Amino acid sequence: ALLPEGMRLVKEDRRGELRALTAELLAALRNAPKIPGHPYWNFEHPAEWADVFAAMDRPEEGALPGALERLEEKTLHGWLGQLAGGAFGTAIEGYHTSRIAEVYGVIDSYITTPETVNDDVVYELVLLDVFERQGRGLTSRELGLEWLRQIPFGWSAEGVALRNLGLGILPPGSGSFRNPYFDWIGAQMRGMISGMLAPGLPLEATRQADVDSTVSSARDGSHRPM
């Protein structure tokens, strides 16, 4: 019910009233009543990772003949696709099909100079920096602190997480404290890099994605309780 009023205030450029209305909207999101019996509230937190690994069958050395030889090439192509998609898509993010056709017509090249400083790439690069230092021992705490070192601002769940981190609210609180976007798709968007860091080891990739997601997300956004 608040959204139409918000769109009207945007069109009229009434920013003060829009900030107040946005506060009302976020309060409504935080205090929305639960739907009894909805599966959203019935998730079960996974077992502790130490227990998972204790029961995990690790692949034996040489069990993937030929696959490792192609791994570097596959990883490179995966990164190129991620970079190209982010660089191309940033210019038209939020446009629907008819609007793209109206503004740009047929698109057969980059609309603007490719720009890779976007949320489809930056968080993954920061994770790689921490991974270079800590390897598979990387922690949500160190990753969150690296966000502060390298990322000046963000949107939605990541933006709130950066604010929380700056206030000394470290993971997992950074992802859950007064964060109405805690179950949006940001962590899912960042999960690709975890698969690249643990090819052939889906549980390890999942564990790394969990470490990353906890910085900005909770509950269904990361399968972490609030």
Secondary structure, DSSP 8 states (H G I E B T S, - for coil): -HHHHHHHHHHTT-HHHHHHHHHHHHHHHHT----TT-GGGG------HHHHHHT-----TTSSTTHHHHHHHHHHHHHHHHHHHHHHHGGGTT--HHHHHHHHSS--S-SSS----STTTHHHHHHHHHHHHHGGG--HHHHHHHHHHH-----HHHHHHHHHHHTT--TTHHHHTT-TTTTSSHHHHHTHHHHHHSTT-HHHHHHHHHHHHTTT--BTTTTB--
